[in-house]
Amino acid sequence: VSNSDEEGSNQDVPLPAPVGGPKTLKINIDLLLLSLSSEQRRELQREAEAGLRRCLALDPGDGRTYVVLGKLLLQQRRLEEARTLYSHGVNMTGA
């Protein structure tokens, strides 16, 4: 993700470390998200949701995807959608 300010200079926003690399602290991720514009945050959320839905299509029995997608929906105040997703997740995973 790249941030551009009014003066045209580019600031590269660091992304979390890949799986298996050093763990990024949650506070640093929160601070990163706060530094993004609302449109950049919405775009990241759309991309995350699309990726998570692809994961569900590939393996509907993996409960972790339901949890992460449900949390994303809750952050967006899409409560009924999250509730339905969690219910579907319970049925699919037998949890």
C-alpha positions in Angstrom: 0.0 0.0 0.0 1.4 3.4 -0.9 0.4 6.7 0.6 0.7 9.9 -1.4 0.4 13.3 0.3 -0.6 16.6 -1.3 3.0 17.5 -2.2 3.3 14.4 -4.4 5.9 12.6 -2.3 5.2 8.9 -1.8 5.3 7.2 1.6 5.4 3.4 1.5 3.2 2.1 4.2 4.8 -1.1 5.7 2.6 -4.2 5.6 2.6 -6.9 8.2 5.3 -9.6 7.9 4.5 -12.7 5.9 3.5 -15.9 7.7 6.6 -17.4 9.3 8.4 -14.1 9.5 8.7 -11.9 12.6 5.3 -11.2 14.2 3.9 -7.7 13.8 2.4 -6.3 17.0 -1.4 -5.6 16.8 -0.8 -2.0 18.0 1.4 -1.4 14.9 -1.2 -2.8 12.6 -3.8 -0.6 14.3 -1.6 2.5 13.9 -1.0 1.6 10.2 -4.7 1.4 9.6 -5.3 4.7 11.3 -2.7 6.3 9.0 -4.7 5.3 5.9 -7.4 7.3 4.3 -11.0 6.0 4.7 -11.1 5.0 1.1 -7.8 3.0 1.5 -9.3 1.3 4.5 -12.5 0.4 2.7 -10.4 -1.0 -0.2 -8.4 -3.2 2.1 -11.6 -4.4 3.7 -13.1 -5.2 0.3 -10.0 -7.1 -0.7 -9.9 -9.0 2.6 -13.6 -9.9 2.4 -13.1 -11.2 -1.2 -10.1 -13.3 -0.1 -11.9 -14.7 2.9 -14.9 -15.6 0.8 -12.6 -17.4 -1.7 -11.2 -19.4 1.3 -14.7 -20.4 2.3 -15.4 -21.6 -1.2 -12.3 -23.7 -1.2 -12.7 -25.1 2.3 -16.1 -24.5 3.9 -15.2 -26.8 6.8 -12.4 -24.5 8.1 -13.8 -22.6 11.1 -11.0 -20.1 11.2 -12.2 -18.4 8.0 -15.7 -17.9 9.5 -14.2 -16.3 12.6 -12.0 -13.8 10.7 -14.7 -12.9 8.2 -17.2 -12.5 11.0 -14.9 -10.1 12.8 -14.5 -8.1 9.6 -18.2 -7.9 9.2 -18.6 -6.8 12.8 -16.0 -4.0 12.3 -18.2 -2.8 9.5 -21.3 -3.0 11.7 -22.8 -5.6 9.4 -24.3 -7.4 12.4 -27.0 -9.5 10.8 -24.6 -10.7 8.1 -22.1 -11.6 10.7 -24.7 -13.5 12.8 -25.8 -15.4 9.7 -22.2 -16.2 8.8 -21.4 -17.5 12.3 -24.5 -19.7 12.3 -23.6 -21.1 8.8 -20.1 -21.7 10.1 -21.3 -23.7 13.1 -23.4 -25.8 10.8 -20.5 -26.4 8.3 -17.9 -27.2 10.9 -20.0 -29.0 13.5 -18.7 -26.8 16.2 
